[in-house]
Amino acid sequence: MEKRMDKDVLLECKEIVKKYGSQIVLNGINLDVKKGQGIALVGENGCGKSTLVRIMAGLTQMTSGKCMYQNQIKISYIPDHYDGLSFTFEEFMNETLKMEGINDDYHKQKLQFYYEAFSLGNMIHTRMKNLSKGTLQKAAVIQSLIGEYDIIFMDEPLSGQDIHSQEMLMKEMLKRKKDGTSIVMACHERVFVEHTADEIYQIKDGKLVDGNDYLVSNIKE
């Protein structure tokens, strides 16, 4: 009989392998995500950070291995880029509220708070296909902040963000961790990693190794 997951473990990944043709990107990754834990993945471009985050989020199929989730957990994903749509920013976020079933006054007020906190101004009335990469990234970030999730996965969440928005996101993620939300991120920004991650792993030759030395030696503040 397979051992039951510990109640504090929200996600358990075992022997994850990912191949692209004959290239092995991930080779036997084992990683648990505990409640309220922050995990950062660092390493060279192309090492497999984003691939592992997407596998853990259920967005990319692994070659072999398995990911086991606690029953009924809710997850969110912030991608490293956000494609433009014909919706205005505001229309897109309103549709998000409806899809999440949180189209109430509390969450609408929360949304307005984030518009101001991320300095969006009149940009909320602009069609997303006409917005900059950084502004589109704000849509992805706010989409994950507006709801209540057990795990938030992030792939370079600060990409294209101004300093104020970076600080705002770090503040919000620390709040969520304190409330028990887990965070798993692929990230290059040293300050963000140091403040939000409890565990730092480098992906090297397809394996997980301690990422603290890599963070200090290779990533600028």
C-alpha positions, 0 to 999 in steps of 0.5 A: 500500500502506498504511503499516505501524504503528510497533511502539511505536504501539498505537493509531492513530486517523485523521480521527475524526468523530462526529455526533449528528444534525446536531451534529458532536461530533468533527471529524477527530480524529487521535491515536496512542497509544504504548506506556507513554504517558499521554494526558489529554483535557480540556475543557468538559462535552459537548465530546466527551471521553467520546465519543472515549475510548469510540470509541478503546476500541471501545465507540462507533461513529464516523461516519467515520474509523478506529482501527487497533490493534496485533495482539493488544493487550488493552484495558480500560475504566473507565467514569464510572459503574457500574450496580448488579448483583445480584451481590455485589461479591466475586461480581462480581470472582470472575466477572471473574477467571474471564472473564479466565482469571486465576483463579489464586492469584496474581490471587486474592491480588492481588484481596485486596490491592486490597480492602484498598487501596481500604478495601472491608471488608465491602462486598465482601459487599454486592449491587452494586445496593445500593452507592454510586456511589463504591463501584461505581466502585471495582469498575470500577477494580479490574476494570482493575487486576487484569489485564494490559492494553496500554491502559487507557481511563478516563472520569472514573475518580475520580468519587465516589472518596475521597482515599485511593482517588484516591491509590491509583489514581494510584500504580497507574497510574504503575506500569503506565505504567512497565511499558509500559501506555498510559493514555487518560483523560477527566479533570477532576482536575488533580493526577491529570492532571499526574502521569499524563499525558504529553500533554494535549489539549483538545477544542474545537469538535470538534478536538484542541488543546493542553490545558495552558492549559485545565488550568491555567485551568479545573481546580482542584487 
